[in-house]
């Protein structure tokens, strides 16, 4: 017994010293995050057990309350002067849920179990600097792909699980310019048999991005974009139809090509010579095939009578502008920003001509742009019935204490397509002519946020938002489907405005 015990002690000591030597040679840095958040609202939130979204905006429903937590642990290894690696474990769960959002495990404290299997890899990649002595860095593995201000490619960091890609990224950076090419295997339909993996069902994404600093003036950057989402068989299509080598009209539908090719630019900077004004201007245009998206939009817009819409061409745009100023020499350092975003939508003439004009925001962090209540979050534009979106916002901030900032944002939303000028779409949405909903006004949202830096590793955030819904909102927004309109085109008797609040602790180490 004593001999076995002594052997175990020697083995553990040897492992400790070997591990310490390896760690010293490799230079491994460990980090982590704990981010619990409590939310309460009646605007429609994801269910903790299933991930499904409640309708919201219904006075018959009690406000929903959700506790959720993000827990992360990461290791950043600098292996040598050319090779590094990063691994980030993540667990996301809702307190008291019978199953976690991903359907696995259990958080039922009444039962002792070994089924909490909600820990997975959020990121796991390696980076090779100056790959084969070329001025290019190669990054391979699961990784967040964030470019500029998250408009087209972001990590949706507000979402507890966030967003990452299985990707290969090549980066060339020299002087004032940076060029990135990224390839991502974004989606394989989950119902596809093993033999079909990596074939017609895959959605491949190619990103080419370049940034030029100080091109127009000092403290500025111009970014150029090309993003290709290559989907040769939309997830809305039956698997048997996807397997067809030639598109047919046989039972089960045809292969729904749903390709999205996005071109555009973003110019942002600080005009130090003009009162230190910050600004941003961006424009993007999309082309490609839209059979898959039009099939999804069919029930709202009336694309034919079938579920599949071959031959529908995509032609959409979005642009955004922002101008802001922070008065750092004034007490409380007040800041004011005005911005406007417009995303194109589809109208009656587009439906007749087999055109799909609704802009797809791809992999954006929509929470950052279109109101914190996330009422217009789906990338394909479904929560405005594919009619597009216009957002005029004013944003104000003050810093009353050294470690505390207060922000107030007010948004006014309209559809880009005018419902009044499109009688067929109005009919399909059950909106009577000359009714209260016969307008393109959706409503206003107020977002109030207080952020307190408790210490260098901890932030505490409190937020409150309110949405004043106009009658059209109940006809087009997916989170208000439990309300809808009455026969006269006004909101149903149980329709209401909605509020949402939260408190969140963010501890990083």
Residue pairs with C-beta under 8 A, 6 or more apart in sequence:
26 77
26 78
26 79
27 77
27 78
28 75
28 76
28 77
28 78
29 75
29 76
29 77
29 78
30 73
30 74
30 75
30 76
31 73
31 74
31 76
31 508
31 509
32 71
32 72
32 73
32 74
32 508
32 509
33 70
33 71
33 72
33 506
33 507
33 508
33 509
34 69
34 70
34 71
34 72
34 505
34 507
35 69
35 70
35 71
35 160
35 504
35 505
35 506
35 507
36 67
36 68
36 69
36 70
36 504
36 505
37 67
37 68
37 69
37 160
37 502
37 503
37 504
37 505
38 65
38 66
38 67
38 502
38 503
38 504
39 45
39 64
39 65
39 66
39 68
39 500
39 501
39 502
40 63
40 64
40 65
40 66
40 500
40 501
40 502
41 56
41 63
41 64
41 373
41 498
41 499
41 500
41 501
42 56
42 57
42 58
42 61
42 62
42 63
42 64
42 496
42 498
42 499
42 500
43 56
43 57
43 373
43 375
43 467
43 479
43 498
43 499
43 500
44 53
44 54
44 55
44 56
44 57
44 479
44 480
44 498
45 53
45 54
45 56
45 64
45 66
45 500
46 52
46 53
46 66
46 101
47 53
47 54
48 66
48 68
48 94
48 95
48 96
48 97
48 101
49 94
49 97
49 98
49 99
49 101
50 99
50 101
50 103
51 101
51 102
53 478
53 479
54 61
54 64
54 479
54 482
55 61
55 479
55 480
55 481
55 482
55 483
56 479
56 480
56 482
56 498
57 469
57 473
57 474
57 477
57 479
57 480
57 482
57 483
57 495
57 496
57 497
57 498
58 480
58 482
58 483
58 494
58 495
58 496
59 494
59 495
59 496
60 494
61 482
63 499
66 94
67 94
67 95
67 96
68 92
68 93
68 94
68 95
68 160
69 91
69 92
69 93
69 94
69 95
69 160
70 90
70 91
70 92
70 160
70 161
70 162
71 90
71 91
71 92
72 88
72 89
72 90
72 91
72 122
73 88
73 89
74 86
74 87
74 88
74 89
74 123
75 86
75 87
76 84
76 85
76 86
77 84
77 85
77 86
78 84
79 85
81 129
82 128
82 129
82 130
83 126
83 127
83 128
83 129
84 126
84 127
84 129
85 125
85 126
85 127
86 123
86 124
86 125
86 126
86 127
87 121
87 123
87 124
88 121
88 122
88 123
88 124
89 119
89 120
89 121
89 122
90 119
90 120
90 121
90 122
90 161
90 162
91 118
91 119
91 120
92 100
92 101
92 102
92 118
92 160
92 161
93 100
93 101
93 105
93 107
93 118
94 100
94 101
94 107
95 107
96 107
96 108
96 109
97 106
97 107
98 106
98 107
98 108
99 105
99 106
100 106
100 107
100 118
101 161
102 118
104 115
104 117
104 118
105 115
105 116
105 117
105 118
106 113
106 115
106 116
107 116
121 142
122 142
122 161
122 162
122 164
123 141
123 142
123 143
123 144
123 164
124 141
124 142
125 139
125 140
125 141
125 142
125 143
126 139
126 140
126 141
127 137
127 138
127 139
128 137
128 138
128 139
129 137
130 136
130 137
131 137
131 138
131 170
135 172
135 174
136 170
136 171
136 172
137 170
137 171
137 172
137 173
138 168
138 169
138 170
139 167
139 168
139 169
139 170
139 171
140 167
140 168
140 169
141 166
141 167
142 164
142 165
142 166
142 167
143 164
143 165
143 167
143 169
144 155
144 162
144 163
144 164
144 165
145 153
145 155
145 164
145 165
145 167
145 169
145 182
145 184
145 207
145 363
146 153
146 154
146 155
147 153
147 154
147 180
147 207
147 209
147 223
147 225
148 211
148 223
148 266
148 268
149 266
149 268
149 280
149 368
150 364
150 365
150 368
151 266
151 282
151 284
151 320
151 361
151 364
151 369
152 225
152 227
152 262
152 264
152 284
152 361
152 362
152 363
152 364
153 207
153 227
153 362
153 363
153 364
154 163
154 363
154 364
154 365
154 368
155 162
155 163
155 164
155 365
156 162
156 163
156 365
156 366
156 367
157 365
158 365
158 367
158 368
159 367
163 363
165 182
165 184
165 186
165 205
165 363
166 184
166 185
167 182
167 183
167 184
167 185
168 182
168 183
169 180
169 181
169 182
169 183
170 180
170 181
170 182
171 178
171 179
171 180
172 178
172 179
172 180
173 179
176 212
176 213
176 214
176 215
177 210
177 211
177 212
177 213
178 210
178 211
179 208
179 209
179 210
179 211
180 207
180 208
180 209
180 210
181 206
181 207
181 208
181 209
182 205
182 206
182 207
182 209
183 204
183 205
183 206
183 207
184 204
184 205
184 207
185 202
185 203
185 204
185 205
186 203
186 204
186 205
186 229
187 202
187 203
187 231
187 235
188 197
188 198
188 201
188 202
188 203
189 201
189 235
189 239
189 242
191 239
192 201
192 239
193 239
196 239
196 242
196 243
200 232
200 233
200 242
200 243
200 255
201 233
201 239
201 242
203 229
203 230
203 231
204 229
204 230
205 227
205 228
205 229
205 230
205 363
206 226
206 227
206 228
206 230
207 225
207 226
207 227
207 228
208 225
208 226
208 227
209 223
209 224
209 225
209 226
210 223
210 224
211 221
211 222
211 223
211 224
212 221
212 222
212 223
213 220
213 221
214 220
214 221
215 221
215 222
216 222
216 267
216 269
217 269
217 271
218 272
219 269
219 270
219 272
220 267
220 268
220 269
220 270
221 267
221 268
221 269
222 265
222 266
222 267
223 265
223 266
223 267
224 264
224 265
225 262
225 263
225 264
225 265
225 266
225 284
226 261
226 262
226 263
227 260
227 261
227 262
227 362
228 259
228 260
228 261
228 262
229 258
229 259
229 260
229 261
229 262
229 288
229 362
230 259
231 257
231 258
231 259
231 260
231 292
232 255
232 257
232 259
233 241
233 242
233 255
233 256
233 257
234 256
234 257
234 258
234 291
234 292
234 293
234 295
235 292
236 256
236 292
236 295
236 296
236 307
236 308
237 253
237 254
237 255
237 256
237 292
237 295
237 308
238 252
238 253
240 252
241 248
241 250
241 252
241 253
241 254
241 255
241 256
241 308
242 255
244 250
244 254
244 255
247 254
247 255
247 310
248 254
253 306
253 307
253 308
254 291
254 308
254 310
256 291
256 292
256 295
256 308
256 309
256 310
257 289
257 291
257 292
257 310
258 288
258 289
258 290
258 291
258 292
258 293
259 288
259 289
259 314
260 286
260 288
260 314
260 360
260 362
261 286
261 287
261 288
262 284
262 285
262 286
262 362
263 284
263 285
263 286
264 282
264 283
264 284
264 285
265 282
265 283
265 284
266 280
266 281
266 282
267 280
267 281
267 282
268 278
268 279
268 280
268 281
268 282
269 278
269 279
270 276
270 277
270 278
270 279
271 277
271 278
271 279
275 325
276 325
276 326
277 323
277 324
277 325
278 322
278 323
278 324
278 325
278 326
278 337
279 321
279 322
279 323
279 324
280 320
280 321
280 322
280 339
281 319
281 320
281 321
281 322
282 319
282 320
282 321
283 317
283 318
283 319
284 317
284 318
284 319
284 359
285 315
285 316
285 317
286 314
286 315
286 316
286 317
286 359
286 360
287 313
287 314
287 315
288 313
288 314
289 312
289 313
289 314
290 309
290 312
290 313
290 314
290 356
291 308
291 309
291 310
291 311
291 312
293 312
293 314
293 356
293 358
293 360
293 380
294 303
294 309
294 312
294 354
294 356
295 303
295 307
295 308
295 309
296 380
296 382
297 303
297 346
297 356
297 358
297 382
297 386
298 304
298 306
298 307
298 309
300 382
300 385
300 386
300 425
300 428
300 429
300 476
301 346
301 351
301 385
301 386
301 425
301 428
302 351
302 424
302 425
302 427
302 428
303 309
303 312
303 351
309 354
311 354
312 354
312 355
312 356
313 354
313 355
313 356
314 355
314 356
315 355
315 356
315 357
316 343
316 344
316 356
316 357
316 358
316 359
316 360
317 343
317 344
317 359
318 341
318 342
318 343
318 344
318 359
318 361
319 341
319 342
320 339
320 340
320 341
320 342
320 369
321 339
321 340
322 337
322 338
322 339
322 340
323 337
323 338
323 339
324 335
324 336
324 337
324 338
324 339
324 395
325 335
325 336
325 337
326 333
326 334
326 335
326 397
327 333
327 334
327 335
332 398
332 399
332 400
333 398
333 399
334 396
334 397
334 398
335 395
335 396
335 397
335 398
336 394
336 395
336 396
336 397
337 393
337 394
337 395
337 396
338 393
338 394
338 395
339 391
339 392
339 393
339 395
340 390
340 391
340 392
340 393
341 369
341 370
341 389
341 390
341 391
341 393
342 388
342 389
342 390
342 391
342 416
343 358
343 359
343 361
343 381
343 388
343 389
343 390
343 416
344 357
344 358
344 359
344 388
344 416
345 357
345 358
345 359
345 381
345 384
345 386
345 387
345 388
345 389
345 415
345 416
345 417
346 355
346 356
346 357
346 358
346 386
346 387
346 388
346 417
347 357
347 387
347 417
347 418
347 421
347 422
347 425
348 421
348 422
348 423
348 424
348 425
349 355
350 356
350 357
351 424
351 425
357 388
358 380
358 381
358 386
358 387
358 388
359 381
359 388
360 379
360 380
360 381
361 379
361 381
362 379
363 379
364 379
366 374
366 376
366 377
366 379
367 374
367 377
369 391
370 376
370 377
370 389
370 391
370 411
370 413
371 391
371 409
371 411
371 413
371 445
371 447
371 465
371 467
372 409
372 445
372 447
372 449
372 463
372 465
372 500
373 445
373 447
373 465
373 467
373 498
373 500
375 383
375 445
375 467
375 477
375 479
376 383
376 384
376 389
376 413
376 477
377 383
378 478
380 386
381 387
381 388
381 389
382 478
383 476
383 477
383 478
383 479
384 415
384 442
384 476
384 477
385 415
385 425
385 429
385 475
385 476
385 477
387 415
387 416
387 417
387 419
387 425
387 440
387 476
388 415
388 416
388 417
389 413
389 414
389 415
389 416
390 413
390 414
390 415
390 416
391 411
391 412
391 413
392 411
392 412
393 409
393 410
393 411
393 412
394 409
394 410
395 407
395 408
395 409
395 410
396 407
396 408
396 409
397 405
397 406
397 407
397 408
398 405
398 406
399 405
399 406
400 406
401 452
403 452
403 453
403 454
404 450
404 451
404 452
404 453
405 450
405 451
406 448
406 449
406 450
407 447
407 448
407 449
407 450
407 451
408 446
408 447
408 448
408 449
409 445
409 446
409 447
409 449
410 444
410 445
410 446
410 447
411 444
411 445
411 446
411 447
412 443
412 444
413 441
413 442
413 443
413 444
413 445
414 440
414 441
414 442
415 440
415 442
415 472
415 476
416 440
417 425
417 440
418 440
419 425
419 426
419 429
419 431
419 437
419 438
419 439
419 440
419 472
420 426
420 438
420 439
420 440
423 433
426 432
426 433
426 438
429 475
429 476
430 475
430 484
430 485
431 437
431 438
431 472
431 475
431 485
431 489
432 438
432 487
432 488
432 489
435 471
435 485
435 488
435 489
435 490
436 470
436 471
436 488
436 489
436 490
436 491
437 470
437 471
437 472
437 474
437 475
437 485
437 489
437 490
437 491
438 472
438 489
439 470
439 471
439 472
440 472
441 470
441 472
442 469
442 470
442 472
442 473
442 476
442 477
443 467
443 468
443 469
443 470
443 473
444 467
444 468
445 465
445 466
445 467
445 468
446 465
446 466
447 463
447 464
447 465
448 463
448 464
448 465
449 461
449 462
449 463
450 461
450 462
450 463
451 459
451 460
451 461
452 459
452 460
452 461
453 459
454 460
457 507
457 508
457 509
458 505
458 506
458 507
458 508
459 505
459 506
460 503
460 504
460 505
460 506
461 502
461 503
461 504
461 506
462 501
462 502
462 503
462 504
463 500
463 501
463 502
463 503
463 504
464 499
464 500
464 501
465 499
465 500
465 501
466 497
466 498
466 499
466 500
467 497
467 498
467 499
468 497
469 480
469 491
469 495
469 496
469 497
469 498
471 485
471 489
471 490
471 491
473 480
474 480
474 483
474 484
474 485
474 491
474 492
474 495
475 484
475 485
480 495
483 491
483 492
483 494
483 495
483 496
484 491
484 492
484 495
485 491
485 492
486 492
486 493
